[in-house]
Amino acid sequence: MKDSTEENASPIVKKGAAVPPYMKAVSGSLGGIVEACCLQPIDVIKTRLQLDRVGTYKGIIHCGKTVSQTEGVRALWKGLTPFATHLTLKYSLRMGSNAVFQGPFKDSETGHISNRGRLMAGFGAGVLEALAIVTPFEVVKIRLQQQKGLSPELFKYKGPIHCARIIVREEGLFGLWAGAAPTVMRNGTNQAAMFTAKNAFDVVLWKKHEGDGKALQPWQSMISGFLAGTAGPMCTGPFDVVKTRLMAQTREGGGGLKYKGMIHAIRTIYAEEGLRALWKGLLPRLMRIPPGQAIMWAVADQITGLYEKRYMHNAPL
């Protein structure tokens, strides 16, 4: 028989233990792949609604039906390759860099990090991902998604690589970074809120602290991730609309650009379309981002949870 003290013993936590950044990066990249495949249609609908200036689409359902009927069901997965690649790289960089940025804010003895530290690390991770990955990938994705019709041979852009080449040739290398300013503001704010909220919900709902060796069930991670992903879209709606408009505009025909920058775009959209236009596509964003975070965290938490159990805790003596 086992000694009762052995049965009741708690795992021995290694002092200062933390999941290393590379494991956070791996967990995020795998979560991004699963999320992209599940939620691409909602992203396509969101983009079409944000680019609709004349009321072609009456809402989310009507937009989805119209795209399917006029362009085929596969059109709802337009831009999947850059979107999946983008999410995989983005989450890898986001999760890994956030872990790195948290380092200076952690207590050297306990490994504890304050909410202020989480906000700063999250904002830094959001800014880095916006500049390094999100902006160029979203420019290509949006250019592909805005193409309409049933005849691909008539499309200006034949695919992600061809699209990137055309943009660089016609608009210069920095054409791939159109809309960088609102993207930085959107992603920085989103990640600052998301990482802080996710940790808070894990603690409040499930008594889960990073490094404690407790692996959340997938459904628990999905609830925390979903709740953490709701605040950002409502706060950053104008940045997302402006980002989409700036990324979609081109210099075809030798004409000038309608929007000169982030502030000019906000003012123009407000003057021409009203205040509500700055939150166009909010509902599909809420249909995509919180479920997306739920899916991503369900995958990521399982990977980091297994790492914690296997490498960060010793069996009881």
MOLINQUI-V806011 format. One record per helix or strand of 2 or more residues. SS is the DSSP state (2 for helix, 1 for strand). FROM is the first residue (numbers start at 1). LEN is the number of residues. If there is no record, write none. Layout:
ss: {SS/SS}
from: {FROM/FROM}
len: {LEN/LEN}
This chain:
ss: {2/1/2/2/2/2/2/2/2/2/2/2/2/2/2/2/2/1}
from: {4/12/21/60/73/80/115/152/160/173/180/218/230/252/262/275/282/313}
len: {5/2/31/12/5/26/31/3/12/5/27/11/19/3/12/5/30/2}
